[in-house]
Amino acid sequence: MNSNWFKFFLKMTKIRYSRGLLLKGIPVIFNKRGAKIEIGDNVTIKSSFLSNLVGLYQRTIIITRTPEAEIQIGDKVGISGATIYARKSIQIGDRTVIGGNVKILDNDFHPIDINRRNELMSGAAPETGDKAEWIGTKPIVIGKDCFIGTNAIILKGDHFWRWLCCRRRSSCERKD
């Protein structure tokens, strides 16, 4: 599948992208009905093994998991084999570089509370109520001109306004 076919797929799944989108390989992009993914001008998404010689473990994965989720990717952003997974909101500023195999996750994927997690896993959770509320979520904001190094993990609630330099396989802190 070449990038023109994939861009047609993006349009059909209501993913908005601007001019100059460059796809190297085929990413995995899933947009939950009602959710929003917006990709800015001149964004490069690398998903093939040889598109980044740092050694990509996977294709780039961009997922909105709930109808209210939003992912906004700014202009001139570069992404290499990263996972961007939103249940609430992830914003990535202009000219940000996201290195190979980075994970950006705005949620816990399962309840942290042991009792609720055991209820879900055993199937004993109550039929009423929204079990999704048991999963912790907080928005992530990554500002303009940031660099996130190979294998870094950005977790729920992180806010980096500008000039973040997050080294490979590290926790991230703002660069002043």
N, C-alpha and C positions, 0 to 999 in steps of 0.2 A: 504494500500500500504506500503510494507516494504522499508527500505532504499536501498536495491539492485535494486528494480524496479525504485525507484526515481533516483538513480545514472544512470541507463540506460536512463531515460528521460533527465537527464542533458547532457549526451553524444549526444543524438539525437538533442538537441537544441543548440549544439556547445558551451556548457559551460564547460570550462576546470577546472578540479579539480585534485589535487594530492592525494597521498596515505594518508590513515588515516582519511578521511572525516567521521565525526560522525554526523548523523542526529538523533535528538531526537524529534519525531513528523515530520510532513511534512510541509516544508516551501513553500511559494509562490515565485517562481523564474521565471521571464520573461526576455528573452533576445531578444531585437529587432533585426531583420535581419540586419547584418552588424556590430552590436555592439559587445562588448567583455566583458565577465565576466570570471575572473580567480580566483580560490580559491586555496590557498597554502596547504602545508602539515599539517596534524593533526589539522584541523579546526573542531570546534564543533559548530553546529547550533541547538539551542533549539527552538522548535516551539510548543510543547505541553503544555497544561495548568499546569501540575504538574512537568514539567522538570526544572522549576525555581520557587521556593516558594515565590519569591518577588511578584508574582501575575502578570502573563502575560496577557495583554489585547487582544493579537492577536498572530498569527503565525509570524515567521520571514518573511519579504517581501524584496526581492532583485530584483530591476527592472532597466533595461536600457531602456530609453524611445525614444532615437533617434539612427539612424544608426551609428553615430560617438561617442556614449557614451561608456565609459569604467569604469568598476569596478574591482579593484585589491584588493584582500584580502590576506594578508601575511600568513606566517606559524604560527601555534599554536595560532590562533585567536579564541576567544570565543564570540558567538553572542546569545542573548536571546530575542526573540520576538521583534526584532528591525526592523525598516524600513530603507532600503538603496536604495535611488531613484536617479538615475543619468540621466541627459540630456547631460552632458559634461564628467566629470571625478571625481571619488572618489577612493582614494588610502588609504588603511588601512595597517599599518605596522605590522611586526611580533610581536607576544606575546601581542597583544592589547586585552583588555576585553571590550566588549560592553554590558552594563547592560540591564535589562529588559525595554522594551518599548521605547528605544532610537530612535530618528528620525535623520537621516543623509540625508540632502536634498540639492543638488547642484543647485537648481533653485527656481524660484518664483511661478511656476505652472500656472501663468496668468500674463498679463502685469500689472505693477505697475501704469503706466500712466493711469489716469482715462479716458481720451478720447479714447485711444486704447482699454482699457478694455471694455468700453461701445460699441465701434464699434464691437468688437468680440461677445459680448453678444447679441447685437441686430441683428446680421447677416449682418450688413452694411459694414463690412470690405471689402476692395478692393479685387478683385479676383486675381490680380497679386501680386507678391512679396511673401516673406516668412514670414508668420505671426509668425512662431516659433521664429524669431529674436526679436519679441516684448517681449518675456519672458526672463527675466534676468537669466543668468547662469554664474557660476564661479566654477572652480575646487576646490575640498576639498582634503587636504592631512592630514592624521592622522599618526603620526610617530610610531616608535617602542616603545613597553613597556608602552603604554598609558592605562588609565582606564577611561571609560566613564560611569558615574553612572546612575541609574534608572531614566527614563523619561527626560533625558537631550536632548537638541536639538542642532545639529550642522548644521549651515546654510552655504549657498554658500559663497565661498571665504575663509573659515576658513583654516588655516594652523597651525598644531601643530606638531612640529618636534619630540620631545622625552619626555617621562615622564609626559605627560599630566595627570592631575587628575581632572576630571570634576565631581563635586558632583551632586547628584540627583536633578532633577528639577531646573537646574541652567544654567546660561550662563557659558561658559567655558573660562578658561585662562591657559596659559602655566605655568607649575610648574618648577622653576629653581633649 
